[in-house]
Amino acid sequence: MPASIVRLMPSRCPLSRGAAVGFLLAALLAPPHALAQSVSSTVAGTVVDQTRQSLPRATVTLVNELTGDLRSTETNETGAFVFAAVQPATYTVRVELSGFTTYELRNTAVPPNEQLSIGTVQLNIGSFAETVTATSQGSIVQTLSSDRSALITSTQIEQVADRGRDVVSLLRVLPGVAYQTPTDSPGGNFGTTTPNINGNRATWNTMTVDGVVGNDLGSPQVFSSSINFDAIGEVQVELNNYRAEYGRNGGPVVNIVTKSGSKQYKGSAYWYKRDENLNANDFFNNRNGVAKPIYRFDTVGATLGGPIPVPGMKSSRDKLFFFYSFDGLKSLNPRPLQQVTTPSALERAGDFSQSLDVNGRLIVVRDPLTGLPFAGNVIPQARINRSGQALLGVFPLPNALDRSLTKGAYNYNFQESLDVPKRQNVVRLDYHPSARDAFYGRISTWYGDNQGYNVAAGGSPWGLVKLHYLFTDDSGLFNYTRVVSNSIVNEMSVSIRHSTENGPPLSDADLAGITKSHAGFSLGQLFPSINPLGIIPQATFTGVSNPANITYDGRTPLTGDDKLYTVNDTLTMVRGKHTYKAGMYVEHVRNEEGPTATFAGRYDFNSTDANNPGNTGYAYANALLGNFASYTESTTRPGGGGLANVLEWFAQDTWRTTPQLTLDYGLRLAWYSHYRHESGGASAFSLERYDPSKAPRLYYPTLVNGVRLGRDQVTGATVPAVLIGAQVPGTGDLSNGLVLATDSSYPAGFKEPPPLLPEPRAGFAYDLRGDGKTAVRGSVGMFHNTRMSGNVNWQATRNPPLQFNPQIVYGSMDTLLQSTGFNFPSDVQGFEKQTRTPTLYGYSIGVQRDIGWDTVVDAAYVGSQGRQLLQTRNLNIVPYGAHFLAANQDPTRAGVALADNFYRPYPGFANVWFFENSGRSDYNALQVQANRRFAKGLQFGVAYTLSRSRDFTSNNETGTGANMQIATYQNPETWNYGLSSFDQPHVAVINYTWDLPKASARWNNALARGLLDNWQISGISTFASGTPVYVTFTTVDGADITGGGDTTRFNGGPGATNPTAGSGVPNLVGDPNLGSSQRSLTEWFNTAAFARPARGDAGNSPKDVIRGPGVTNSDVTLFKNIPLGSGLRKLQLRWEIYNVFNNTQFATVDSTARFDAQGNQVNARFGQVITTRQPRVMQIAIRMVF
């Protein structure tokens, strides 16, 4: 045995149980000298003789087959051996003992983060020089680990095609993963949205590359540190109930491991091509006469890895290795078909004589001054507001006029293809100066520029303005593994990530196209200094069927910047039957989402608000008159970054109590800080600081000589009607209840510091017969989500007194500027002061069985309970029936209620969004999988999940919190609790790769060998249930049904098949579900089961009453491998077909009912399928491997 090989010797004097407990306590209480969260694994086994007796002091050597790196240890008195901190790779395990034949097990694949057992090795009596060789193949039963984990192998990454070559899309082959539509390219806009796994919110997922966290800080559900397929070695996923060494967030941990160089030079070059001429057209495109959109993707790339000879360094080819990957993409990426209603040329001129609703009836436009219809349904030219008319002139003219197709729901089709160049570079160096030391470093860069209308953080997707969305992500990692002694190994890594986003217009002409001067919008604004570019205001037109709103991001032109720093270290110590680990994880982040505001103002020309005195009954007509339901404009445009930290310790013990029973137990301690503004530029609403007596007075409506004015009820002073609802100057405190981040008397980040959070974990693995063929495994654990979305913190920069967002209601453009200098109630955000960290309790029990044929079947029950999940309430919603009370009626208009701001629970403010940790979720599942790793020309995997997931809301934690809103007056347990938006009872995914039989075995000639040999086929087939669909309603007459209170039970979310276009909750009066044979394109559910509630009735339809369409899809790839001489060199031709059978797969259902005053449902599309999933797409590719 070479002297340079270090022997990692387990002690033959195992620690006592008391010492073991002492070790765990000492590790947890020790100062931060060691840290955690790596990708390394443990390899273990047992050596016996022919009589099954243990063989102590046998030498076991682990040889990296790529680099030749060696490590050695000896078996203890029970014949057991353990290698700790083993980097993912393929190894040969060699066992030697004098008097016995040498044993070698080759091709042993060590995945990331695995406790791998190679089983029992039997040595036969014989010559030491004689070697018995075996080859590891097929899947392995996990007899040493209790956690629920899964692996995506290098073969699956290389052979199972995904059109976008995005590793996140491949997660669908694993059990417990909710189906989501695969991406068209890696990296999406600023990353790829990750799926919901095991019932968790996607913001709880942790995505890592070589242990470096890759989640976006503002939107943690997004994996923004994209990595191309050819740079990935394999992917290991800790699905749930993982060991104490993993933490940070409470959900699954996805570990992506990059490739490294080897002793031989290896590489590849490739070109992938997609083109619309190879594709089928979308079902609704065909139906609407819309041509196939431009769809072009060209991907080119190359990899190269191998040794780096260093002059003067002996044996440098065995010590220093490199790997480099380049991936470049140029694409024209089609966006979804936009179907909206734009004003016609006649309507822009004031003529509504030909304007029809969805039932083909004339839309009656009434004169707000008389309440009577305009003569001929035409607004007189003298009454038209030219700035309101200019806003309508921004829209394109209608181009879809066949009402037999549109059903009156839209009149304009628009579809574009974004120009999206992307590129990535990955460089990795591995250096093994000695058997005791191993270093590696990796640098990766990412560039992606989406160019067009419908980009992330862009404008209205119907074609308002062309913008860039340029996203970059650069990261670096350094890792050092040190064999400290014969029983101790330490692994340390440090990393840094830097992400940026920028969104300037594509050209000066594009910017000019959305300026007031270009549009002819002459009306000024209240705070013009924060709109130096003179961009037109935003405008919404609620009441129009699929209105073409004018919207854009409040950061336009966009900027953003994220930084993440981490330090990890894991110390492993082997003592007898125990493998101890201890460590710590440190993270520091800075999240900057960019200065934001409603900087140009936002008009809502809502025509469904019956209380609006300027309402004509049609939103586009309201705009022509200049009459708005509300107008909001920010006073400032603040920005700044948020800072936060995470610090976690852990200690765990893997105790192999007997050769058959292994126990995992450990404790993780988590501490974190809340996001705080780096310069103190933030504020938040505090319930304890709010004083009702300090609320500013509002100007009430009054009639003076028949003229409607605003009046201060204390002094009697009057103001123009436009100031009705304004705050009376000099009264009250405009910042009543608001706390500044600089207030030292209030906790940093507006929340009490969290306590040290204990996270106990325990599990077992029992080798049922001791032959490594059957394992019973179970685990239970407690987990916390310590990293909240940066977007939630970002909202705190927009609160008074830093930024006011006054809302003027029921006003006119003609008099808007008369309100300059006055304040109106603003929206504010507040946070639960007493911290309750989101917590997940996970548990599982299952059986793994090697059924032969190199296949392992795993069946398990998996469950979890989420508690204290982040939710929001709007504390300032007026109660049910408030609009109907006599005290709340407008004295100047009979039968019309005052605006809500006059009688809100917290006077002085509009909406009060309050973030609190009060939500819950529950998940229960049967998960079955069968896996055969690639062996003898065949690999396959089958994953089936039978599950139910329930929660209050499923949305990810972003923005103002409106998407996480739960009831204020109703009981959330009955009003909001129900099936998750991503719930799918049945999900089955099959993936496979098969080397087709060689024709030369039957016809051995040059033609057969050249044309018919070396073919492969691979594919993925998915069968999944639909997700819940929530039914809402609107009314033709704009009736106020509830008079206030909670009007929304469901806020969309991942997997939601229809956004909530309506806001009312209908009554359920029958069974809405139809049998599978009854469902069709034009009737997906029983629409007669829903009815209009009576006045004062909140509605009773649950949020999960019906399901949307499911998924049945098969993707197939055919390969032809052409050998290029000897060795591994080959040319590969690929033909990839997605949705190979071109099944028309329904996707979205119109679930918004529309009731007239008599209760008749009049939306002709209600219950109909309105979108489909992607049709057949083909991709061709050429790859060269050497």
MARSETOR-805261 format. One record per residue (C-alpha): residue in one letter; x, z, y. Coordinates in steps of 0.001 Angstrom, whole numbers, plus 500000, padded with zeros to 6 digits. Layout:
// residues N
aXZY;...
// end
This chain:
// residues 1186
m500000500000500000;p501554499024503368;a502545502028505392;s500906500584508472;i497469501006506961;v495901504153508329;r494096506310505816;l490830507696507108;m490572510606504663;p487377512633504363;s488321516264503986;r487803517868500625;c486781521061502430;p483293520340503810;l482082522439506693;s479655525235506017;r476095524842507235;g476843527334509992;a479853525334511044;a477784522176511039;v475222523762513368;g478065525020515499;f479506521540515737;l476189520124516911;l475756522822519551;a479314522478520753;a478971518722521044;l475759519024523032;l477129521638525412;a480581520131525781;p481680518594529080;p481353514809529375;h484429513694527489;a482606511469524997;l479769508994525468;a477293506888523331;q475334503685522633;s477695501272520910;v477150498449518414;s479487499714515705;s478377500656512200;t479196502892509261;v480186501581505815;a479946503950502860;g479854503968499091;t480764505849495916;v483451505092493313;v482926506040489620;d484494505234486254;q482858503658483201;t481229506974482290;r479713507291485792;q482055510147486660;s483274510405490246;l486762509114491012;p488457511062493816;r491507509788495743;a490788506124495081;t492118503975497925;v489417501951499666;t490457499223502084;l488191497398504513;v489488493946505458;n487959491890508308;e487723488419506767;l487931486715510174;t490881488542511705;g492590490176508746;d492356493576510423;l492733496417507860;r491499499968507617;s491886502292504662;t490605505623503431;e490404507622500192;t487410508848498251;n486670512574498335;e486071514851495368;t482613513365494817;g483975509824494844;a482387509069498211;f484015507230501096;v482972506494504686;f484311504096507317;a483101505000510803;a482977502878513988;v483163499546512145;q482671496504514389;p480049493988513205;a481735491295511091;t482137490121507506;y484479492235505389;t486114492483501991;v485973495949500427;r488899496586498075;v489050499673495797;e492307500651494013;l493298503510491735;s496216503761489341;g495128503221485734;f492098501166486729;t491514497529487557;t491290496721491268;y487818495882492579;e487052493539495480;l483662492951497074;r483845489954499383;n481482488572502026;t480133492017502926;a478184491493506127;v478221494558508376;p475406494275510960;p475473496139514285;n474337499763514373;e473907500015510626;q474632502714508063;l475553500298505304;s475881501410501719;i477712499081499368;g476355501224496544;t478281502538493568;v481524500813492655;q482529501122488996;l486237500865488140;n487224499935484614;i490304501187482818;g492975498530482988;s495960497207484823;f496282497998488532;a497330494388489091;e494144493038487515;t491360492399490046;v487625492169489488;t486053490141492325;a482405490100493373;t480625488420496277;s478014490215498328;q474926488123498942;g471269488609499651;s469657491512501484;i470676495122500944;v468445498150500398;q469073500735503130;t469787503792501002;l471767505635503701;s469633505162506816;s466184506428507733;d465528504492510920;r463256501458511167;s465621498595511918;a465769494863511317;l468348492119511526;i468333488538512755;t471280487020510952;s473733484396512134;t472137481934509686;q468718482444511248;i470152481995514739;e471961478815513733;q469316477243511509;v465842478524512398;a465070476390515412;d463624477668518656;r463008474981521234;g464166477159524113;r467195478485522206;d466220481902523558;v467035484911521407;v464004486831522705;s461711484248521117;l463304484880517723;l462178488505517795;r458801487252516576;v460206486998513029;l460298490821512867;p457435493157511906;g455620495040514650;v456352492403517302;a453340491106519253;y453182487331519445;q453976485714522765;t454465482031523523;p458101481006522964;t460022479999526065;d461089476457526889;s464616477466527881;p466800480569527838;g466612482830530832;g463185481789532140;n463111482344535908;f465110485552536164;g465138486280532467;t462760486277529532;t459804488638529275;t460242490693526131;p457349491242523706;n455462494432523037;i456976496031519936;n455311498726517847;g452630499320520462;n455018500122523296;r454925498802526815;a457525496078527185;t459161498037530031;w460259500523527362;n462372497954525515;t466136498178525854;m467968494878525507;t471748495034525171;v474575492528524813;d477532494164523068;g475993497467524115;v475598496501527800;v472026496986529070;g470545493598529986;n467107494586531343;d466148493624534855;l466037496712537070;g462975495746539084;s461021494427536094;p462484496172533014;q460271494191530641;v462456491178531457;f465764490523529662;s467795489053532505;s471285489084530979;s470590485905529011;i472998484793526298;n473042481382524651;f472510480906520902;d476007479665520164;a477609482766521640;i475589485155519441;g476890486489516148;e473753488393515135;v470981490583516498;q470114494050515254;v466895495736516347;e466170499457516194;l462403499094515954;n461481502765516099;n462551506273515062;y466215505499515529;r468930508119515332;a469967510438518153;e472895508212519105;y470461505734520701;g468445506456523792;r467933505594527476;n464385504297527032;g461783505292524511;g461095501877523010;p462975499574520644;v466678498859521155;v467722495223520681;n471471494880520117;i472849491353520615;v476423490971519404;t478555488123520691;k480908486124518510;s484631486823518421;g487670484758517539;s489351484724514123;k492644483797512455;q491525480177512252;y490526477942515120;k486830477285514950;g484461475668517356;s481458473509518000;a480053470971520422;y476392470106520795;w473741468141522645;y469992468852522520;k467393466503523975;r463666466781524698;d461591464130526452;e457878463766527189;n457864460471525305;l458471462444522102;n455614464863522804;a451852464883522429;n449693465400525503;d447765468596526179;f444126468651525063;f442769469326528553;n445121466823530135;n443601464192527865;r440107465446528655;n440733465321532408;g442601462022532369;v445883463672533365;a449020461980532081;k451682463839530175;p453850465734532654;i457529464932532949;y459207467082530302;r462950466609529995;f465558468995528689;d469203468154528160;t471421470914526797;v475141470416526281;g477644472999525226;a480717473896523259;t482441476887521702;l486025477528520663;g487650480563519118;g490817481506517349;p494167483304517585;i496319483399520709;p500008483050519853;v502096485087522254;p505755484077522609;g508026486858521521;m505219488812519823;k505652488917516068;s502461488258514101;s500502487725517309;r498136485388515433;d496843488464513600;k496461490593516708;l495079488651519645;f491968486462519414;f489733484628521845;f486252483143521905;y484765480926524624;s481286479475524981;f479840477102527566;d476154476203527681;g474636473906530284;l471010472871530706;k469411470305532956;s465647470166532738;l462429468982534305;n460173471755533098;p456390471211533326;r454322474032534727;p450733474782533671;l448003472502534923;q446500473970538106;q442759473497538531;v441480474789541860;t438783474062544407;t440032472677547719;p437811471929550735;s436624468345550937;a437143466162553988;l433505466726554977;e433823470487554605;r436940470550556797;a434856468847559487;g432060471424559106;d429739469304556977;f428568471238553877;s425594468990553174;q427196467816549921;s428750471116548822;l427410472175545431;d427908475333543395;v428761475434539685;n425097474754538832;g424881471682541022;r422816473462543671;l423487473150547372;i425665475912548796;v423614477103551759;v425760477911554791;r424058480365557159;d424665480977560820;p425798484621561142;l424222484801564597;t420714484004563346;g420871484561559601;l419330481117559151;p420920478051557559;f422781475742559893;a420788472615560625;g421549470046557956;n424008472569556479;v426490471391559127;i428450473705561448;p428381472409565044;q431757471210566268;a431643473629569186;r431497476565566778;i434559475554564712;n437651477713565133;r440595475323565281;s443085477729563669;g440675478374560808;q440260474627560475;a444055474255560473;l444297476594557464;l441872474388555532;g443976471400556519;v446913472850554589;f445170472037551298;p445328468667549558;l442083466740549282;p440087466949546005;n441163464566543221;a438925465676540297;l435388464638541206;d433746464162537795;r431466467182537577;s430647466406533949;l434219467519533244;t434815470090535942;k431402471791535673;g431813472395539390;a434490474988538665;y437276473006540380;n437891469706542135;y441677469413542230;n444196468958539414;f447879469521540001;q450813469687537624;e454505469558538407;s457770469691536545;l460379472031537981;d463951470841538336;v465931473608536610;p469708473439536187;k471225476345534231;r474700477132532958;q476509479970531230;n480090480879530423;v481068483570527904;v484669484655527292;r485690487310524803;l489156488628523893;d489911490880520908;y493253492644520588;h494375494733517600;p497852496003518453;s497874498387515493;a495725499655512700;r494832502621514907;d493797500685518004;a491356497880518700;f490342496495522078;y487921493841523130;g486622492615526440;r483881490176527382;i482922488430530600;s479773486341530952;t478274484460533879;w474782483005534257;y473368480601536829;g469779479340536899;d468042477542539775;n464315476818539486;q463329474244542109;g459744473369542935;y456378474826543897;n455502477126540996;v458674479203540857;a459109482950540539;a458351484727543831;g457192481372545148;g454109480118546936;s450698478978545763;p451166477072542483;w448837474246543549;g451692472901545717;l452130474884548932;v455901474782549436;k458943473785547408;l461434476621547026;h464572477491545146;y464530480455542846;l468236480941542228;f469148483731539818;t472663484756538804;d473786487419536364;d477428488333535784;s478638491077533467;g481861492471532094;l482622494849529240;f485716496637527972;n485684498405524588;y488385500534522944;t488233501957519423;r490840504534518436;v491462505979514990;v492424509436516188;s493294510961512836;n492552510549509172;s488963511682509738;i488145511027513394;v487348507789515186;n486480507406518866;e484850504369520454;m484588503971524229;s483257501207526455;v482668500624530153;s480572497856531677;i479295496413534920;r476465493969535647;h475566492266538890;s472407490191539359;t471253488323542458;e468172486316543416;n467700483962546362;g464717481803547301;p465292479506550275;p463180476384550803;l464483473239549121;s464939471578552490;d464260472009556187;a461305469678555758;d459803471953553101;l460140474941555411;a458633472997558294;g455634472144556128;i454446475769556092;t455032476545559749;k452229477156562200;s453373474343564451;h453244471809561624;a449816472982560437;g448365473091563938;f447672476816563641;s447815477969567258;l446584481550566897;g449253484178567471;q449713487365565514;l449971491067566168;f453671491502565390;p455352488105565797;s458903489487565819;i458925489868562015;n457932486229561511;p460798484430563276;l460300481266561213;g456689480947562353;i455231480676558833;i451464480271558472;p449445483335557440;q448278483900553900;a444589483354553211;t442246484086550326;f438785482634549761;t436960484967547373;g433595483524546397;v434817479965545952;s435082478942542307;n438834478955541520;p439815478922545186;a443031477340546415;n444426480400548185;i447437480343550488;t449911482849549106;y453653483436549036;d456054486292548415;g456450488883551164;r460212488410550908;t460140484678551729;p462885483471551992;l463691485699549054;t466767487883548525;g467525490510545873;d470509492293544364;d470971494589541323;k474028496451540081;l474377498461536869;y477372500519535738;t477625502229532343;v480128504272530390;n479674504946526667;d481678506878524152;t481010507922520567;l483132510332518576;t482733510189514782;m484092512812512390;v483868512659508598;r483876515971506694;g482991515932503035;k479378514862502647;h478829514902506394;t479351512204508979;y479099513792512398;k478666511881515620;a478592513125519188;g478741511457522535;m477339510763525930;y475885507861527909;v476230507513531685;e474390504944533803;h474282504312537528;v472050501622539030;r471307500121542409;n468143498042542746;e467531495957545875;e464398493813545862;g464756492530549438;p462947493189552736;t459232492583552321;a456067492599554376;t452822490801555040;f454878489357557858;a452619486480558911;g449330488258558262;r446748487757555513;y443144486696556039;d440423487320553470;f437475485015554087;n435489486651551283;s431934485347551035;t430753487881548418;d430724490862550807;a427114491250551861;n428125493848554485;n430188491358556502;p428208490403559641;g430178487169560011;n429515485961556475;t428078482442556114;g427745482645552352;y430728480368551660;a434373481328552172;y435556477939553442;a432746477981556012;n433791481502557043;a437284480154557721;l435899477305559835;l434066479817562009;g437128482072562053;n435135484965560583;f437117487097558159;a436161489985555907;s439560491562556474;y442904490858558090;t446136492669557239;e449507492386558936;s452629494506558579;t454319496079561586;t457895495892560217;r459863494295557388;p461968497070555828;g464319496773552875;g467169498630551255;g468313499589547803;g467247502309545411;l469781504416543516;a469295506212540193;n471329507774537390;v470959508561533710;l473088511046531756;e472482511651528053;w474274513645525360;f473729513560521637;a474937515074518400;q473866514061514915;d474780514540511298;t474299512136508422;w474437514409505409;r474659512833501988;t473366515898500197;t473500514188496789;p474448510670495724;q470741509826496040;l469535511790499083;t470764511311502623;l469468513320505567;d469729512208509202;y469160514837511840;g470271515177515406;l469383516024518955;r469644513988522116;l469503515576525547;a468439513347528424;w468708513892532155;y467924511365534829;s467340511119538542;h464384509453540189;y465006506392542298;r465927507362545865;h466455505079548837;e470164504717549565;s469746505071553343;g466658507276553407;g464410504399554469;a461408505378552354;s458317507538552608;a455419508572550405;f451990510139550650;s451872513815549661;l448591515451548759;e449897518870549711;r451002517678553165;y447740515925554024;d445517517752556539;p442002516307556977;s441780517823560442;k444655515596561584;a442998512346560595;p442731509924563565;r439252509142564804;l437883505624564349;y435841503527566743;y432287503398565393;p429910500476565974;t427365500900568713;l424965498754570772;v425275498811574551;n422680496680576281;g422293494726573069;v426021494054572798;r427857495316569718;l430904497400570701;g433189500038569273;r432727503615570463;d434791506801570332;q432187509306569159;v433953512168570964;t434642510694574412;g432036507934574370;a434626505370575469;t433828501846574326;v436025498950573239;p435358495341572147;a433725494895568750;v436983493599567245;l438291497182567453;i435473498660565368;g437309500591562650;a440499500916564711;q442120504308565130;v441466505843568531;p444807506080570374;g446136509579570889;t444000511125568154;g445226512592564917;d448476511891563135;l449100508317561986;s451548509680559391;n449301512471558187;g450513513526554728;l453479511110554753;v456880512511553796;l460144510791554734;a462942510466552209;t465172512234554746;d462987515363554653;s465228517944552987;s462249520218552324;y460809517700549882;p462389516623546562;a464601513547546501;g462685510506545297;f459441512366546183;k459386514064542773;e460725517311541421;p463968516811539482;p463207516374535786;p464341519086533401;l466851518497530640;l464791516682528028;p465372517468524344;e464809514628521888;p465006515852518291;r465266513206515546;a465152513638511785;g464862511395508774;f465743510884505146;a466647508117502729;y466236508684499006;d467732506314496438;l464930506709493935;r466891505834490788;g470417506063492098;d471024502354491498;g470663501176495097;k467563499163494196;t464760501380495546;a464776503621498592;v462081505873499999;r462692506362503693;g461001508372506415;s461701509530509935;v460218511268512930;g461484511528516464;m460815512253520097;f461794509790522828;h461552509581526608;n461418506713529066;t463955507698531704;r464155504480533688;m461103503619535797;s460694500163537277;g462612499657540480;n459595497788541839;v457659501067541925;n460357502684544050;w460481499588546244;q456906500194547390;a457981503432549067;t459768501404551746;r456400500019552858;n454639503263553738;p454011504644557240;p455726505477559494;l458343502948558321;q455759500213557949;f452093500170558834;n449760497636557223;p446656497914559391;q443544496307557984;i441003494895560416;v437613494382558774;y434724492115559632;g436486490420562544;s436918487031564155;m439977484923564851;d438599484403568357;t439102488085569221;l441857489096566801;l444600489449569411;q442432491862571403;s443392494429568766;t447100494172569690;g448441497647570366;f445844499339568195;n446321500708564701;f443984500399561772;p444053502371558490;s446854501231556153;d447365501351552410;v449850503992551270;q451521505004548030;g452155508488546728;f453772510046543681;e452933512946541437;k455328515622542643;q455592517584539401;t457518515336537060;r456091514505533661;t458418512103531912;p456751509456529705;t457158510578526109;l456844508826522773;y456399510531519418;g457305508171516587;y456994508511512834;s457281506289509799;i457521506386506022;g458106503511503678;v459699502057500583;q462348499368500179;r462796497594496868;d465260495010495665;i462963492767493623;g465738490477492470;w466453486921493546;d468586488464496351;t465365489641498026;v464398493034499439;v460782493981500151;d460025496702502677;a456581498281503154;a456043501083505644;y453494502961507669;v454628503079511296;g452923505136513968;s453513506404517466;q451795508309520227;g452666507714523861;r451920510507526275;q452349511004530018;l452546507252530578;l452800505982534136;q449401505112535635;t447912504830539093;r444673505899540691;n443250504766543985;l442426508164545449;n440641506632548412;i437907504680546654;v434552505746548034;p432245507369545446;y429514505567543553;g426493504981545775;a428350505754549006;h427317502422550494;f423677503306549964;l423656506677551758;a421824506835555082;a424769508560556740;n426992505588555927;q424816502841557378;d425877500703560334;p423610501710563238;t423932498232564756;r422833496280561648;a419840497274559575;g420437497659555845;v424208497155556112;a426739499837555253;l429706500739557396;a433143499691556170;d434665502035553588;n437300503353556032;f434614505343557856;y433883507631554914;r436839507562552525;p437927510798550799;y441211510760552767;p440255509615556293;g442895507760558224;f444035505557555357;a442707502605553408;n443751502554549736;v445871505475548548;w447716504376545412;f448849507461543545;f451396507165540739;e450935509769538035;n452047510278534462;s448667510726532826;g448258507785530443;r448321507733526684;s448680505233523884;d448343505243520105;y449727502822517546;n449225502710513797;a450463499944511543;l451210498812508042;q454354496697508224;v455531494623505282;q458542492377505170;a460470490474502531;n463941489190503341;r466454487093501516;r469689486538503355;f471220483100502987;a472470482807499406;k472657479871497026;g471275477564499666;l468149479561500523;q467178482086503151;f463686483283503996;g461879486096505700;v458238487127505690;a456915489710508150;y453305490904508164;t451832493548510431;l448361495080510175;s447979497227513266;r445864498723515999;s447189499593519454;r445165501440522082;d445909502654525590;f444529503101529108;t446348500069530523;s448970497796529002;n450478496344532134;n454120496783532934;e455126499177535669;t455547496977538722;g454284496498542250;t451779498650544084;g450412500020540844;a447078498205541063;n447853496660537685;m448053500135536110;q444935501514537771;i442725503938535878;a439383505346536903;t439038507697539847;y435468508844539195;q434830507849535597;n436576509571532701;p439583507379531770;e439172508447528147;t435920506503527988;w436277504054530886;n439845502807530320;y440879503820526812;g440593501037524286;l442502498270522573;s445734497260524257;s445755493874525941;f448375492737523397;d446599494170520340;q446571491764517397;p445245493204514115;h447038490635511985;v450391488989512644;a452241487111509907;v455449485163510475;i457367483191507858;n460843481795508490;y463016479884506053;t466106477717505602;w466637475637502460;d469490473397501415;l467633470529499774;p468915469509496310;k471635466889496391;a470525463487495185;s474031462837493877;a473343465331491121;r471044462665489685;w472495459475491191;n476191459986491752;n477178457020493886;a478457456520497424;l475056455530498783;a473307458583497373;r476079460897498514;g476137459417502017;l472415459151502688;l470665461642500439;d473066464577500137;n473505467520502546;w469985467784503917;q468441471070505057;i464990472084506211;s464039475185508169;g461038476459510017;i458855479216511399;s455123479533510755;t453053482017512744;f449541483269512041;a448219485821514526;s444875487246515630;g443701486794519184;t444017489495521809;p441098491328523461;v439146489560526193;y437564491577528982;v434302490267530458;t433612490649534193;f431025489238536564;t430358488117540097;t427032487416541823;v425695484427543676;d424022486635546287;g427054488873546892;a425035491938545971;d426568495389546156;i425753496703542683;t427501500074542512;g427820501011546195;g431418502119545557;g433217503824542697;d435246502358539852;t434530498665539442;t437359497631537122;r437941498734533538;f440764496352532692;n443669495008534749;g445005492178532609;g448361492705530973;p450641491277528295;g448682489118525913;a445562489078528086;t443800485780527480;n442035485694530836;p442824487293534161;t439958489283535609;a438501486815538060;g435515489064538654;s435404492705539618;g432097493892538206;v431411495459534832;p428365493822533194;n425958495473530806;l426355494770527115;v422907494064525727;g423735492450522388;d426454491523519969;p428900489242521824;n430841488180518755;l430219484960516891;g431281484157513362;s434282481910512910;s432031479011511929;q429942479471515092;r432798479599517620;s433612476352519402;l435231474906522472;t432023475293524467;e430917478666523072;w433623481094522040;f431383484143522212;n427709484967522666;t427230484809526424;a423645486088526145;a425043489492525181;f425941490237528819;a423528491014531626;r423583491810535314;p423364495567535968;a420695496906538243;r421584498353541616;g423373501678541096;d424333500857537508;a428119500873536901;g427840498672533796;n428688499570530222;s430637496631528736;p433882497914527145;k437224496390528023;d437846495210524453;v434470493837523440;i435603490408522166;r438793488673521065;g440342485491522312;p441628482644520146;g444386483357517657;v447543481479516792;t448198479160513847;n451426477306514391;s454250475794512350;d457625474611513602;v459865472575511295;t463450471341511595;l465187468755509446;f469001468709509306;k471449466114508054;n474992467419507613;i477764464817507490;p481096466189506242;l484101465151508318;g486993465317505897;s487842468552504149;g487155472090505266;l484312473196507530;r484257470151509778;k480896468449509876;l478549466479512061;q474971467733512073;l471912465711513101;r468760467721513857;w465132466768514299;e463061469712515496;i459262469523515596;y457258472306517238;n453561472553516379;v454368469999513719;f450720469296512861;n449748469051516556;n446934471538516086;t444786472010519166;q445195475740519637;f442747477333522034;a444249479863524431;t442233481040527442;v438501481681527599;d436437481865530792;s435160485419530635;t433696485749534130;a429929485670534222;r428113484740537442;f424601486077537938;d422020484997540471;a419620487414542131;q417146487049539259;g419805487988536688;n420334484497535306;q423868483679534195;v424813480508536120;n428506479930535402;a428428476789533243;r431941477531531898;f431262481146530935;g432292481609527299;q434100478266527117;v437726477629526208;i439520476460529353;t443186476135528261;t445094475403525079;r448554476249523851;q451341473727523877;p450840470534521846;r453479469052519576;v456964468962521098;m460012467331519537;q463687467891520082;i466653465951518713;a470174467283518561;i473704466436517524;r476168469153516639;m479781468991515573;v481334472002513886;f485010472421513072;
// end
